[in-house]
Amino acid sequence: MINLSGQHWHFIGVGGIGMSALADMAARFGASVSGCDREAGPATEALGKRGVAVRVGHDAKHVAAADVVVYSSAIPESHPERVAAGGRGIRRGELLAKFMGEAETSVGVCGTHGKTTTTWLLGHLLVESGFDPALYVGGFVAALPAGNYRLGQGPFVAELDESDGSFLMPRLDAAVVTNIESDHLSHYGDFSALRGAFRQYARGVAESGLLVAGIDDPEAEALYDSHSGKKLSFGMGEKAAVRPLSTRVESGQRVFRLSRRGEDLGEFRLSLPGEHNLKNALAALGTALELGADPEALRSALPCARSVGRRLEALGEVSGTPIYSDYAHHPTEVAATIRAVREIAGGKVLVAFQPHLFSRTRDYADDFARALSLADAVVLLDVYPAREDPIPGVDSSLLASGMGGIRPGIDVSGPFSVDAVGDEIARRAADFSVVVMMGAGSIDQAARRLVGREG
């Protein structure tokens, strides 16, 4: 067990989903923990209740007494607390790697899409199979008492972040790659550099370790084929070592027969909708089996797994229409979510979409337009800037004009501010079978306010 007793650790941006987990873990390991963020939120409030001293706002004086100052790649070098920290500062990924390095077995999960759900599914399957894993998830999970992490003596299973290269830091015994698509080019510069980082990730698995890769994705398949060590593939096709022999939707569940390396393991049930979640489940099942989980225990555990927060999370109803919140912020994710929600509800789908980052909106405008055109109507929000400054000529109108070219006459409105979009959805919800409020920024807050004001 890690012992941080007698040390003061300070976390910049402590309200972030990954940072809040690490701060709470450090406190559980005995450190005196403080943190700050630009505004209060559910994560900072929860940390405060558990004894973490959280301040709103940033000031160099906050780090004066700290032995270690933790920051993410979203914190610029000019940030006053990071400047004051000097040599005491470490990146979030370094701390996660330190915690994972204490475990006898470490498992990393990364990929452009699906890594959060796959990490949670794998952790859930291991717990229900009698393991005692540590778990670090980049999303809120209602089934976890701490929400986004779990401490345990068994394998350490962690979602790893490829956006800033920090997924290369931990020592791994098993490395899971869900898929590899173009993203985070502001960090990597071009796709070839991103591809190279994933290859380095795969090569970094311990000599006796395991690479698990989703070979329905061409880039992940190429990575898998080039890997000379122990490996396991998953996917929908016959080439995959872990795959469904058959699949159907029954009573709201995905029912499939699971094959592993040619062995029929029988029928499994998954409560999460969409083919993309079936692939996430295949990755988790295959990895759990390689770690020694019993197939019968996995069969019992899988149907009980519920979604991570903001992954097609059902919030309630407005005018009798179900409202879902979803984190999708890449074109492939947007398309997968729309297809999955049709599997749930059928009928007409209204999507409210908040683009995330000006650079991503610019780089993938055409792809976003094609994905959003799968909906029956789209309400656009202003671009959520996150860490970026505006880019001249880049706004939500790029997506609106793109959709108009793909489906002339498609119902597109906006852009709306995050404060105004709730009124627009409330006005229109009754005309649709389902509403999905989608994006990685602040749209989730608008969705919860909208549902909360009903009744």
N, C-alpha and C positions, 0 to 999 in steps of 0.2 A: 504494500500500500504506500502510495506517495505521501510524504510527510512535509507539509509546508508551514508547520507551526513556527511562530515567531517572525514570519515574513509578512510584509504589507504589499499586496498586489493591487494595482490600479488598472482599470479597463476603460479605454476611450471608446465611446460609442457602445456602451454596455447594453443598450436596449435592442441591439441587433439580435436576430434569432441565434446565430452561432456564438456571438460574443457573450450573450447572457448565459448560455449553457456553460461555457468555459469559466465564467466568473463564479457561478454557483458551484461548479466542480472544485475550483480552487478553494472556495470557502469550506466545502466538505472535507477537503484534504488538510484543513487546519490553518489556512492563511487568513489574515485580516484583509478583507476585500472592500475596495471602494470603486466607484465608477461614475461616469457622467455621460450625458447625451444631450442633444440639442432640445429635446422635448420629452416629457413623461409619456409613458404608455403602459400597456399591460405587463410587458416584460420588466420594466423598471419598478413598477408597483409590486410585482411578485418578488423581485429581488429584495426590495425594501422590507417586505414582510418576513423574509428569511434572514434578515440581519445585515444585508449588504448596504453600505452607506452610498446612496445614489444622489448625485446632484444634477440639476438641470442647468445646462450651459457649460461652457468650457473656460478654464482659467489655468494658467501655468501653476498657480498656487496649489491646485488639486493634486499635483504629483510630487510635491515637495518632500513628503515623508515616505514615498513609495520606494520599495526595494526593486520592484519590477513593474514596468508599464507596458501593457499589452495594447496593440493597435491593429487594425485591419488595413488592407490595401486602399480602402476608401478614405483613409485619413491621410491628407497630404503631408509632405515633409515640413511644410511651413506651419502646420497646426501648433498653436502655442504650447499645448501639453506635450506633444511629441518633441518639440524643440527643447523644452525644459527637461525632458526625460534623458536626453543624450544617450549615453551608452547603456542606460538601464532599460531601454525600449526593446521589445521583441514583437515579431509579427504574430498574429493570431494562429497562423498555420504552424509556426514553430512550437507554440504551446500545445496545440493538439498533438503534434508529433511527439512531444515529450511525454504526454499522458499515454499515448498509444504505445510508446516504446517500453513502458513498464509492464505491458501485458505479455503473457507467454505466446499468445497468438493474436495477430492483428489483421483485420480485414478492411480494406478500403473500397468504397463504392464511388465511382465517378462516371461522367458521361454528360452529354449535352442535355438530354432529357431523361427523366425517370429516376434519377439517383436518390431523391428524397424518399419516394415511395418504396423503391427497392431496398434501401437501407432499413426503413421501418419494417417492411415485410420480413426481411431476414432476421432482424432482432426479435420480432414477434414469434416467428417460427422456432427460433432457438430457445426462447424462454419457455414456450409451450412444449418443447421437446425435452425439457429437463436441464438445459444449460443455464448458466448464470452470466450472460454476456453484459459487458459494458456497451453502451449505445450512445452515439452522438448523431443527431438528426437535424437537418436544416429546415425544420418546419415544426409546427405545434402538433403534438399527438395527444389526444384526450386520454388515451389509455396509459400514458406515462405520468406518474405522479408529479415529476418535475417538468413535464411538458415537452422538453426537447432533448433530454438525455436520461441515461440510466447508468448507475454504477454497478459493477458486478465483477466476479472473480474469473469468469470464463473468457471467451474471445472478445476482443475490443473491436466492435463493428462501427465504422465511422463513415459518414458522407464526407467526401473530400471535394475541395473547390478547385476546379481547373481554371477559373477566370483569371487568377493572378499567379498561376504556377505553383501555388502552395501544396497542391496535391502530390508533388514530388518529394515533399519533406519527410513523411513518415516511413519507417521501415515496415514492410508489409510481408505477411505470409500468404495472403490471397488478395488479388487485385481484380475487382469487377469493373468492366466497361460496358455500360448499357448501349451506347452509340456515340458517334463522333460526327458532329456537323459544324459548319462554319458559325462561329460566335466568338466574342471576346477579342476581336481583332484589334481593338484599341490597345490591348496589352501585347498581343503576339505579333502584330504587324501584318501578317498574311497567314493563309491557311496552312501553308507548308510548315511554318513554325509551330502552329497548333498541333499538326499531325506529329511533328517531331517530339513534342512534349508528351503526347500519349504514348509514343514508342518508348521514350525514356521511362515513363511510368510502368509500362509492362516489363521492361528489362530490369527494373528495380525490385521485382519480387524476389524474395529469398531463393537461393538455389533449389531448395526442395519445395518451393511455394507453387502457387496455382494462379493462372490467369483464367478468368471467366469472361467471355465476350459474347455480345449479341450479334450473330452473323447475318441477321436480316439487313443490317446496316452495312453498306459496302466498305466504308472506312474501317469499321470495327472488324469486319471480316478479313480485310487485308492485314490488319494488326494481328489478328489471331493466326492467320496463315504464316506470317513471318516469325512468329514466336517459337523458339526452339525448346522451351521448357514445358513443364506439365501444364495442361490447359483443358478447358471445358467450354464447349460452345452451347448457346441456347438460341432458340428462334422458332419460327413457325414452319420452316421448310424441312424436307427430309434430310438435309445435310447436317442439321443441328443435332448435337448429342442429347440435349434436353429439349423436348418438343411435345406439342399436343398431337396425339394420334387422331383425335376428333374433338370437335368443340360445338357447343350449342348454348343458347341463352334460355334459361328455364326459371320462372318465378323470380326474375330479377337477378339471378346469379349466372355467371359463366361456368358451365360444366364442361370438363375436358378430361380425356384420358392421357395420362402422363407417361412418356417414354424417356428412359435414361439409358443411353448407350445401347439401344435396341431392346431393353427390358421394359415390358408393359407393367407399370406400377399401379394401374387401376384408375378409378375415377376420382377426380378432385373437383372442389367447388370454390369459386372465388366471388366474393360479394362486390368487388370494385368493378365498375363498368368500363367497357372499351377494350379494344385489342391491345392498346399500349399498356394497359394494366395487366393483361394476361402475360405480356412479355416481361414486365417487371416481376411478376410472380414466378415465371420460369427461371429468371436469374436468381431469385431468392431461394427457390426450391433446390435448384441445382447446387448452389453454394452450400446450403444447409446439409444436403446429402453428402457432399464431399467432406464436410466437417464432422460427419458421423451421426447425423440426426436419423431417427427411425422413420421410414416412410409412413407407417400408420399414425405416428404422432403428428407428422406434417399434414396428413389427410384430415385429421380432426381439427388442427389449428387453423388451417388456411381460411375456411369460411367465416371465422370469427374476426378476421382482420378488418379493421375499419380504416377509412381514408385518413390521410394526414390533413391537417387544417389547410384550407385554401386549395385543396386538390379536389375539385368538384364537391365542395362542402355545401351541403344543404343547410340554408340559414332559416328558412321559413317561407311564408307566402305573402304576396301582395295582391289584393283583389282576386284571391283564389289561385294565383299563378305561382308555382314554386320558383324561389330565387336561389341561385347557386353562386358561390364565390370560387374563383379559380385563379391560380398563380401564373397561368400560361403567359409567356412574354416573348416567345420565339415562334416563328411561323409554323413549324412542325407541331409544336405544343398546341397552338391555337386550333389547327385543323383536327388534331386528335381529340381535343376536348369537345369540339362541336359534334364530331361523329359519335363520341361516347354519350353525350347528353341526348342525342336522338335515340340511342339505344335505351335510355332510361324512360324518356317521356314521349318520343314521337312528336308529331304535330309541328307547329311553327315555333322556331327558335329565335329569340331576340338576344343579341350579344351587345353588351356595353363594354368597350375595349379602351383601356388606357395605355397608349404606347409607353414603353420604358426605355429611356435614354434617347437622346437626339441622334447619336451615332448609329444605334441599332435601327432606329426608324428610317434613317437615310439609307443604310446599307442593305436593308431587307424590305424596302417599301413594296416592291412588286410581289414578293413572297407573302408578305402580310396581306396584301390585297387579295391574292388568290385564296388564302386560308379563310379570311373573314367572309369571302363571298359564298362560303358553304352555309352561312346563316341566312335566315329569311329577312332579317333586318339588323342593322348595325347602328349603335349609338356610339360615336367617338368622343373621347375626352381629350383634353390638352395633353401634350407629352409630359410625362413625369421625368424631371431632369436628373434625379438622384445626384450623382457627383459631378455632372457635366454642366458646362455653360451652353446656352442656346447656340445653334448653328444656323446662320442666315439661310432662309428659304426652306428650312426643315420644320414641318409641323404636321398635324393630323390630316391636313388637306391632301397630302401626298397619298395617303391610304384611300381617302374618299375618291379621288380622281382615278386611282388604280382600279378600285372596285367598279366604278362606272364604266371603265373600258372593258372589264371582264364580263360584267353582267349589266348591260345598259338598263337603266330603270330600277336597279336595286335600291331598296329603301335604306338610305344612309342619312343620318342627321348628325349635327354637331359641327365643331367641337364644343363640348360643355366643360365647365370647370368641375372639379370634384365635389364642390359644394352644391352645384346646381343639378347634377346628373340624377340625383334621387328623385327630384320632382318630375323629371322627364320620364323616368322608368315608372313611377307611380301612375302617371297619366296614361301610359301605353300598355302596362303589364297585362291587363285583362284581355287584350287582343291576341295573346300568345299562349302557347302551351307551357313554355318554360323560358326563364330569363337567366343568362349567365353573365355575371359581372366579372370581368377578366383583366388581369394585369398584375405586375409585380410591385406596383407602387402603392398609392393611397386609396385605390378604388375599393379595396376590401373594407375600409372604414366607412365609405359611403354606403356600401351594401348593408353593413350591419346597422347603420343609422336608419336606413330605409325600412328594413324589416322590423327594427325595434320600435318604430313609431306606429306600426299597425296595431289597432285595437286600443 
